[in-house]
Amino acid sequence: HVKYTTSINFFYFSNCCTMEPFSTWKAPEKKEDSYITGLKVRNSLKGDELTDFIPMNGRKVSWYMCGPTVYDSAHLGHARTYIAFDMIKKIMRDYFGYDILLAMNITNIDDKIINRSNEVGEDFTKFAEKWENDFFEDMKMLNVELPDSITRVSEFVDIIIPFIQKIIDRGFAYESNGSVYFDTEAYRKSSHAYGKLAPSKVGDLELLKEGEGSRNAKDHDKDKKTPFDFALWKNSKPDEPKWKSPWGEGRPGWHIECSVMADKVLGYPIDIHSGGVDLKFPHHENEIA
């Protein structure tokens, strides 16, 4: 049995129940065709406990890796994160024999990108593309392999809009002044636990604000039912990119983007979701919700 642990947030969603932090997550059941190697991972949904890794479909592993928001040069934290994930992937593939389908997003619609592109007077798509290319050049020099699928938010807006509408229809989101927010209180009342990944961080208002972005933050705060709700769709101002939607012209919120892209490319549930520990709350928590 080989045990591998990492301090990077590394978790998989299979059969995830959501009543209380760490207590109700259930590993996939071992089946006749299960590919069992003895590999154990540290699953963020189980705290520090090491968990047997059991893919849902034999050797096949579906893996969504949270990618960069491209508005500046990559830094040491990016290198640490993606080198570690690349090493884990290669060990799983080349030593353990897993058949891995790895998808990674590029966030190319975001408050930071809009702010920086406006500062230099450049179209946000060209601005983001420049820093995306810069990021992949850095990864190449670090011998980090490309993912099997690269998804960009700007290419998924038409899919994000009906996805948001489904959340509204289920009673977990609401429209307010042209924006749409996830209703965390309705989520809790439906026997879901909000804050499973980092329970101690749930009341951190600074993290919540950072997760919502800096542009027009006060306007969005006053439109929410509670400070814990988060934007799925943001009404756009004149100097921002915008798309037509049932709620008016706007753009996707950060947290919904990964949820939609992972669902579209890999389906649900997936075997592994990975990302930096600094994004456990609120970003990865909101993805799960």
N, C-alpha and C positions, 0 to 999 in steps of 0.2 A: 504494500500500500504506500502510495506516494502522497505526502501532504504538501500543499503549496498554499501559502498565505501571502497576502499583500495588504498594505495599508490603504490602497486605492479602493474607492467604493466599487464593489463588484457583486452584483446580485442577479438572481434570476426569478422570473415571475410565475413560473409554472404552478398552477393550482394555488394561487395566493389568495387566502382568505383575509379579511380585513376587519377584525373585531378589536383586537388590542395589540399594541406593539409587541412583536416577536412571538406572541403566544399561539397564534392560530395559523401560521404559515405551514402548509403541508407540502412536503416534497412529492414529486411525481412518483406514482407507484411503479414498482419494478414489474415489467411485463416479460413475456417469453422472448421478445426480440430486443429487450433492453440491452444497451451496450455498457457494461459495468467494468471499470478499469481500476477502481480503488481510489480514483482522484477525489480529493476533498477540497472544497473552496470555503472561504469565509463569506457567508451570505449576509449582506447588510440587513436583511429582513429577519435574521436570527441573532443579531448582536455579534458577539465575538465567537459564537459557536461555529465549529467546522462542520460542514454539511456534505454528505455524499452527493457527488454530481451525477445526476441521472437525466440524460437527454430524453425528450418525449418521443423521438422517432429514431430508435436505433443509434447509429453512429452520427446522424445528422444533428448539427447544433446551429440554431438560429441565434444570432448575436447582434444586438444593437449597441453601438458605441457612440456616446454623446460627443459630438465633434466641436470644433472651435467656432466662436463668433469672430468673423474676419474683419477687423477694423484697424489692426496694427500688427507689428512683428510678433512672431511667436516668442515665448520666453522660456525660462528654465522649467517652469511648472508644466508647460505643454510637453516639453521633451521628456520629462520624468513620466508623465501620464502615458503618452503614446508609445514610448519605448517599452514600458512595463506591459501594456496590453499586447504589443506586438510579440514580446517574449512569451507571454502566456499563450497567445494564439499558436505560435510556432511549436511550443511544447505540446499543446493539446493535439495539434495536427500531425506533427512529425514523429512524436514519441508515443502518444496514446492512440493515434489513428482516428481521431474524430474528423468528420466531414463538415467543415465549418463554412457557414454563409454569414459573412460579416458585413453589416451595413453601417455607414457613418454619415451623419448629417453635416452640412455646412449651414450655419445660421448666417444668412446674408440679408435678412430684414431684421433690424434691431435698433433701439434708441441710440446706442453708441455708434453704429454705422451711419445713421442719419445725421447725428451731430457732427461727426468727423467729415463726412462727405460735403455737408453744407459749409463747414469751415473752409474747405479748400475749393469749393465751387465746382465739384465734380458729381456727375450722375452716380447715384448710390449703387447701381448695378456694376458699373465699371470700377468704382472704388472698391467694392467688396471682391470683385473678381481679381483685382491686382493683389490684394492681401491673401486671397485663397491660393493663388499661384505661389506666392511667397512662402506660405505655410507648407505646401507640398514639396517645395524645393528643400526646405529645412528637413522635412521628414525623410526625403530621399538621401540626404547627406548623412542622416542618422541610421540609414539602412532599415527604416520602418516601411514595411510593405503597404501598398495601397489596399484599402478595403475592397471587397467584391462589388459593393454598391455604394455610390456616393449620392446623397440626396441633398438638394438645395431648396430652402424654404420657398423661394420665389417661384419654383416650378410646381409647387403643391398647393398654392392658394385656392385654386378651384376645388380642391378636395377638402381643404381645411374648412371651408364655409359650410358645406352640408354636414360635416362632422360636428361642428359647433351646434348646428340646428338640432341634431339628434340629442345632444346634451340638454338643450333647452326643452325639447319635447319630453325628456325623461324627468324634468323637474329639478335638474341640478345646475341650471344656469339661467340668467335673466338679462334682458336688455335694459340699458339705462343711458339716455342721452346719446344714442348712436353707438355705444360700446356694449360689449357683452362680457359678463363676469361669471366665473364659477362660484356657485353658492356653497361655501364650505359648511354652513350650518345645516342646510338641507342634506348634504352628504353625510354628516355625522348622524342626523336623525334617522337616516336609512340604514343604520347599523354598520356603517363604515367608520374606520378609525382614520382620522387625519393627523399625520405626524408620526407614522410608524417608523420611518427611517431615522429620524432625529427628534425624539420626543421633547428633549430639553430646549430645542430651538424654536418650537412652534410659536411662542409668544414674543419672539425677537422682531420688533417692528422695523428695525434697521435692515435686517435681512429681507423682510417682506417688501420694503420700499425698493431695495436694490434689485430684487427679482422683478419688480414691476417696471423698472426703467426710470430714467430721470426726466423724460419729456412730459410736460403737462401733468406731473404727478399729483398736484393739488386738485386739479379738475377730476382726475380719476378717483381720488380718495373720496371726494364728496358724493360721487355717483354710486359708491358701493354700499351694500347693506351693512357689512362689517369690514374692518381693516384686514381680515384674513382672506377675504375673497380676492380672486386674481383675474386679470384680464385674459379673455380668450380672443376678443376682437377689440381693437382700439380705433375710435373715430379719428380720422386723420386731419391734421391742420394743413394750411396752404403749402408749407415747405416740406411736406412729407409724402412718400409714395403712397398710393391709394388704389384700392380695388373696389368694385361695386359689390354690394352684399344686400341681403334683406333688411339690414339695420342701418344702411347708409354706407357711404364711402369710408374705407378704413383699411386696416392691415391686421395681420394676426398678432396676438400676444405671444410672448416667448415660449411659455410652457406648453401650449397646445401643439406647437410645431413638431416637436419630437414624437409626441403621442401619435399624431396622424401619420408621419412618415414611417415610423416603426410598424404601425398597423398595415399600411399600404404595401410596404416592401416585404415584410416578414410574416404578416398575419398575427393572430392572437390565439393563445399566449405565445411568448417567445421564451427561449431557454435562458439567455443571458442579457442583462443590461449592464453596461459599465459606464463609469464617469468619475470625475474627480470628487473627493470627499467634501470639498468646499461647496459643492452644488447639491449635496444631499437635501438640504432645505434652503429655499423652498422649491428649487427647480425640479429635482427628481421626485420629490413628494407630490408635486402638482402634476407631473407626468402620470404617475400612478392613478391619482384621483381622476 
